[in-house]
Amino acid sequence: MDVRRADERYPGGDAAAGIESRHAFSFGPHYDPGNLRFGALIACNEERLAPGAGFDEHPHSHTEIVTWVAEGELTHRDTAGHETTVRAGDVQRLSSAGGVRHVERNDGAAPLTFVQMWLAPLTPGGDPAYEIVRGIADSTPYAVPEAGAMLHVRRLTAGERTAVPDGAYVYLHVVRGDVRLDGEELGPGDAARVTDADGVEAVAVTPAELLLWEMS
């Protein structure tokens, strides 16, 4: 198990424009050849946008982009004709495939915090696709078959336990709260990369929200 702390993330964004980013993997100018991916996961970015701030239209290709809003509202627009408002508890996926451009903004009056995760597809190319699941229930798995991956969302009460999926690669990200995983205590923004997971459990020290990626 490889634990990565929140303060070890690479800083990014543009503070003057109201954008604060924290990158868990090699990203942009922060090139780290030893931290390019884990399983299918190639990025896990914590983003904070002030009201009115956002990312102007920009391109993506050959990437499965999954977004989880922690607080606030995210406005998404893309060149495939989708325009949605993503709220806390929603799972959004943009399959960029052969290429798509999109805009991400905080058009609300409150600060926005979201986690965006990029996965490498098993087969590149194809046509872009978009999906949003509103208010996904606790413990309901969300499949991304294009990347051979499954997202598990867990909302735990203090003292509650949850099994970590058995698998070749499991990535656990703490959205909020504190959890104990195999003797390590993890707080908000901390993550654990578990290889060949088998019988691992996490227990909430405080009420907590976790994102767990199960990858082949």
C-alpha positions as CSV (number, residue, x, y, z in Angstrom):
1,M,0.0,0.0,0.0
2,D,1.3,3.4,-1.0
3,V,-0.1,6.4,0.9
4,R,0.0,9.8,-0.7
5,R,-0.8,12.8,1.5
6,A,-2.8,15.9,0.5
7,D,0.2,18.2,1.0
8,E,2.3,16.1,-1.4
9,R,0.1,16.9,-4.4
10,Y,1.5,19.1,-7.1
11,P,0.0,22.7,-6.9
12,G,-1.5,24.2,-10.0
13,G,-4.2,26.4,-11.3
14,D,-4.2,30.2,-11.4
15,A,-4.9,31.9,-8.0
16,A,-5.4,35.3,-9.7
17,A,-8.2,33.8,-11.8
18,G,-9.8,32.0,-8.8
19,I,-8.5,28.5,-9.7
20,E,-6.7,26.3,-7.3
21,S,-5.6,22.8,-8.4
22,R,-3.9,20.0,-6.7
23,H,-2.6,17.1,-8.8
24,A,-2.0,13.5,-7.5
25,F,-0.1,12.4,-10.6
26,S,2.4,13.8,-13.0
27,F,0.6,16.7,-14.7
28,G,1.4,19.5,-17.1
29,P,4.7,21.2,-16.1
30,H,5.0,18.9,-13.0
31,Y,6.5,16.0,-14.9
32,D,7.4,13.0,-12.8
33,P,8.3,9.9,-14.8
34,G,7.8,7.7,-11.7
35,N,4.2,8.9,-11.1
36,L,2.5,8.7,-14.5
37,R,-0.4,6.4,-13.6
38,F,-1.7,3.7,-11.3
39,G,-3.7,1.1,-13.1
40,A,-6.0,2.9,-15.5
41,L,-5.9,6.1,-13.5
42,I,-3.7,8.9,-15.0
43,A,-5.0,11.9,-13.1
44,C,-6.8,12.7,-9.8
45,N,-7.1,16.5,-9.6
46,E,-8.7,18.4,-6.7
47,E,-10.1,21.6,-8.1
48,R,-11.4,24.7,-6.3
49,L,-13.1,27.4,-8.3
50,A,-14.2,30.8,-6.9
51,P,-17.6,32.1,-8.1
52,G,-17.3,33.1,-11.7
53,A,-14.1,31.2,-12.3
54,G,-13.5,28.3,-14.6
55,F,-11.6,26.6,-17.4
56,D,-12.2,28.0,-20.9
57,E,-12.9,25.7,-23.8
58,H,-10.1,23.2,-24.1
59,P,-9.6,19.8,-25.9
60,H,-9.4,16.2,-24.6
61,S,-8.9,13.0,-26.4
62,H,-8.5,9.3,-25.6
63,T,-9.4,9.8,-21.9
64,E,-12.3,8.8,-19.7
65,I,-13.0,11.9,-17.5
66,V,-15.0,11.3,-14.3
67,T,-16.0,14.2,-12.1
68,W,-17.3,14.2,-8.5
69,V,-18.5,17.5,-6.9
70,A,-17.8,17.8,-3.2
71,E,-19.5,21.2,-2.8
72,G,-21.0,23.9,-5.0
73,E,-22.2,23.5,-8.6
74,L,-20.2,22.8,-11.8
75,T,-21.4,24.0,-15.2
76,H,-20.3,21.7,-18.0
77,R,-20.6,22.5,-21.7
78,D,-19.0,20.5,-24.6
79,T,-18.8,20.5,-28.3
80,A,-21.0,17.4,-28.5
81,G,-23.9,19.6,-27.4
82,H,-24.2,18.7,-23.7
83,E,-24.8,21.4,-21.1
84,T,-25.4,20.4,-17.5
85,T,-25.1,21.5,-13.9
86,V,-23.3,18.9,-11.8
87,R,-24.0,19.0,-8.1
88,A,-22.8,17.2,-5.0
89,G,-23.6,13.5,-5.2
90,D,-23.7,13.4,-9.0
91,V,-21.3,11.3,-11.1
92,Q,-20.4,12.9,-14.4
93,R,-18.4,11.1,-17.2
94,L,-17.1,12.5,-20.4
95,S,-15.6,9.9,-22.8
96,S,-13.4,12.1,-24.9
97,A,-12.6,9.3,-27.4
98,G,-11.4,10.6,-30.7
99,G,-11.7,14.2,-29.5
100,V,-14.0,16.7,-27.8
101,R,-13.7,20.2,-26.4
102,H,-15.4,21.4,-23.2
103,V,-15.9,24.2,-20.7
104,E,-16.0,23.9,-16.9
105,R,-17.1,26.8,-14.8
106,N,-18.5,27.9,-11.4
107,D,-21.5,29.9,-12.4
108,G,-22.9,29.8,-8.9
109,A,-22.6,32.2,-6.0
110,A,-20.7,29.8,-3.7
111,P,-17.2,28.3,-4.0
112,L,-17.0,25.1,-5.9
113,T,-14.8,22.1,-5.0
114,F,-14.6,19.0,-7.2
115,V,-12.5,15.9,-7.8
116,Q,-11.7,15.1,-11.4
117,M,-10.3,11.7,-12.3
118,W,-8.9,10.7,-15.7
119,L,-8.6,7.1,-16.9
120,A,-6.8,5.7,-19.9
121,P,-9.2,3.7,-22.2
122,L,-8.5,0.1,-23.1
123,T,-8.9,1.1,-26.8
124,P,-8.3,4.6,-28.0
125,G,-10.5,6.5,-30.5
126,G,-14.2,6.2,-31.2
127,D,-17.0,8.7,-30.7
128,P,-17.3,11.0,-27.7
129,A,-20.0,10.1,-25.1
130,Y,-21.4,11.8,-22.1
131,E,-23.3,10.6,-19.0
132,I,-24.5,12.0,-15.7
133,V,-25.9,10.0,-12.8
134,R,-27.9,12.2,-10.4
135,G,-27.5,11.5,-6.7
136,I,-25.8,8.2,-6.9
137,A,-26.6,6.1,-3.8
138,D,-24.1,5.0,-1.3
139,S,-22.4,1.7,-2.2
140,T,-23.8,1.8,-5.8
141,P,-20.9,0.9,-8.2
142,Y,-20.4,3.0,-11.3
143,A,-18.8,1.1,-14.2
144,V,-16.4,2.6,-16.7
145,P,-16.0,-0.4,-19.0
146,E,-14.0,1.6,-21.5
147,A,-11.2,1.7,-19.0
148,G,-11.8,-1.6,-17.2
149,A,-12.7,0.2,-14.0
150,M,-15.4,0.5,-11.4
151,L,-16.0,3.5,-9.1
152,H,-17.4,2.8,-5.6
153,V,-18.7,5.8,-3.6
154,R,-18.9,5.3,0.2
155,R,-20.4,7.6,2.8
156,L,-19.5,6.3,6.2
157,T,-20.7,7.1,9.7
158,A,-18.1,7.3,12.5
159,G,-17.0,3.7,13.3
160,E,-18.5,2.2,10.2
161,R,-16.4,-0.2,8.2
162,T,-16.3,-0.8,4.5
163,A,-14.5,-3.5,2.5
164,V,-11.9,-2.3,0.0
165,P,-12.6,-4.1,-3.3
166,D,-10.3,-7.0,-4.1
167,G,-8.4,-6.3,-7.2
168,A,-5.1,-5.8,-9.0
169,Y,-5.3,-2.0,-8.5
170,V,-7.4,-0.1,-6.0
171,Y,-7.2,3.7,-5.6
172,L,-8.8,5.2,-2.5
173,H,-9.3,9.0,-2.3
174,V,-10.7,10.7,0.9
175,V,-13.1,13.4,-0.1
176,R,-14.0,14.4,3.5
177,G,-13.5,13.0,7.0
178,D,-10.9,10.7,8.5
179,V,-10.5,7.0,7.9
180,R,-8.1,4.3,9.0
181,L,-6.8,1.9,6.4
182,D,-4.5,-1.0,7.3
183,G,-3.1,0.9,10.3
184,E,-2.7,4.3,8.4
185,E,-4.9,7.2,9.2
186,L,-6.0,9.2,6.1
187,G,-7.6,12.7,6.1
188,P,-9.2,14.9,3.5
189,G,-7.3,14.8,0.2
190,D,-5.2,11.9,1.2
191,A,-5.1,8.8,-1.1
192,A,-3.9,5.2,-1.0
193,R,-2.8,3.1,-3.9
194,V,-3.3,-0.6,-3.1
195,T,-1.8,-3.3,-5.3
196,D,-3.3,-6.8,-5.3
197,A,-5.9,-5.8,-2.7
198,D,-7.2,-8.8,-0.8
199,G,-9.4,-8.6,2.4
200,V,-8.5,-4.9,3.1
201,E,-11.0,-2.8,5.2
202,A,-11.3,0.9,5.9
203,V,-13.0,2.2,9.0
204,A,-14.3,5.7,9.4
205,V,-12.7,7.6,12.4
206,T,-15.2,10.4,11.7
207,P,-18.1,10.7,9.3
208,A,-16.3,10.3,5.9
209,E,-16.8,10.2,2.1
210,L,-14.6,8.0,0.0
211,L,-14.0,7.4,-3.7
212,L,-12.7,3.9,-4.5
213,W,-11.5,2.9,-7.9
214,E,-11.4,-0.8,-8.6
215,M,-9.2,-1.5,-11.7
216,S,-8.0,-4.6,-13.5
